[in-house]
Amino acid sequence: MSDHPQQLLHLVIGGELTDLDNNTFKDLDKVEVVGVYPNYATAFAAWKAKAQQTVDNAHMRFFIVHLHRLLDPGTGTHIDAKPTR
């Protein structure tokens, strides 16, 4: 048994969207990788900070990607609250 807490990795990324109806980035070369976080709470804090920094640009959006669900789809089925801007 491990002494380390379970990591539920989350990725925070963002950039300018082509329009507000789709999650299509305007320029993939300019997509910002904010970071990888060990749990949803720290990812949410990072997401919120970046979203607040870019509040003046209506087309700028940041997202939380649940990496743990991609790495092991059979686990982590708890639904986290989706952040809103």
C-alpha positions as CSV (number, residue, x, y, z in Angstrom):
1,M,0.0,0.0,0.0
2,S,1.3,3.5,-0.9
3,D,1.8,6.3,1.6
4,H,1.1,8.8,-1.1
5,P,-2.4,10.2,-1.7
6,Q,-4.1,9.3,-5.0
7,Q,-3.3,11.8,-7.7
8,L,-6.2,12.8,-9.9
9,L,-4.3,14.8,-12.5
10,H,-5.9,17.8,-14.1
11,L,-4.6,20.0,-16.9
12,V,-5.5,23.7,-17.2
13,I,-5.2,25.1,-20.8
14,G,-6.6,28.1,-22.5
15,G,-6.5,30.5,-25.4
16,E,-8.6,32.6,-27.7
17,L,-11.6,30.9,-29.3
18,T,-12.8,31.5,-32.9
19,D,-16.3,32.2,-31.6
20,L,-18.2,31.8,-28.4
21,D,-20.4,28.9,-29.6
22,N,-17.5,26.4,-30.1
23,N,-14.4,25.3,-28.2
24,T,-12.2,25.8,-31.2
25,F,-9.0,27.7,-30.6
26,K,-8.2,30.6,-33.0
27,D,-4.4,29.7,-33.1
28,L,-3.2,26.4,-31.7
29,D,0.3,27.8,-31.5
30,K,-0.9,30.3,-28.9
31,V,-2.8,27.8,-26.7
32,E,-1.4,28.3,-23.2
33,V,-0.7,25.3,-21.0
34,V,-1.1,26.7,-17.5
35,G,-0.1,23.5,-15.7
36,V,-0.8,20.0,-14.5
37,Y,-2.3,19.8,-11.0
38,P,-2.7,16.8,-8.5
39,N,-6.4,17.4,-7.8
40,Y,-9.4,19.4,-9.0
41,A,-9.2,22.0,-6.2
42,T,-5.8,23.2,-7.2
43,A,-6.6,23.1,-10.9
44,F,-9.8,25.1,-10.3
45,A,-7.7,27.7,-8.4
46,A,-5.3,28.0,-11.3
47,W,-8.2,28.1,-13.8
48,K,-9.9,30.9,-11.9
49,A,-6.8,33.0,-11.6
50,K,-6.2,32.8,-15.4
51,A,-9.8,33.4,-16.2
52,Q,-9.8,36.5,-14.0
53,Q,-6.6,37.8,-15.7
54,T,-8.2,37.6,-19.1
55,V,-11.7,38.9,-18.3
56,D,-11.4,41.8,-20.7
57,N,-11.1,39.4,-23.7
58,A,-14.5,37.8,-24.3
59,H,-13.0,35.2,-26.6
60,M,-10.4,34.0,-24.2
61,R,-11.3,30.8,-22.4
62,F,-9.5,28.4,-20.0
63,F,-10.5,24.8,-19.5
64,I,-9.8,22.1,-16.9
65,V,-9.0,18.7,-18.5
66,H,-9.5,15.7,-16.3
67,L,-6.3,13.8,-17.2
68,H,-6.9,11.1,-14.7
69,R,-10.0,10.1,-16.7
70,L,-8.0,9.8,-19.9
71,L,-5.2,7.9,-18.2
72,D,-7.6,5.4,-16.5
73,P,-11.1,5.7,-17.9
74,G,-12.5,3.2,-15.4
75,T,-11.8,5.4,-12.4
76,G,-12.7,8.9,-11.4
77,T,-16.3,8.8,-12.4
78,H,-17.2,11.5,-9.9
79,I,-18.5,14.5,-11.8
80,D,-16.8,17.8,-10.8
81,A,-18.7,21.0,-11.0
82,K,-17.9,22.7,-14.3
83,P,-16.3,26.0,-13.9
84,T,-18.0,29.0,-15.3
85,R,-16.6,32.4,-16.1
